[in-house]
């Protein structure tokens, strides 16, 4: 998973992902990855129109 996220930064591409919220709801997100850490990553979320931090699961 981390490798795909890191590569998307290099290529500047958008990713579609399925997102599982803390409350158990699932949504599909289109994102542009900004930064990748050990257990999370920062991305611009086009659904919410803002930068978000996501946990790598």
Secondary structure, DSSP 4 states (H G I P E B T S, - for coil): -HHHHHHHHHHT--EEEEEE-TTS-EEEEEEEEEEE-SSEEEEEETTTTEEEEEE--
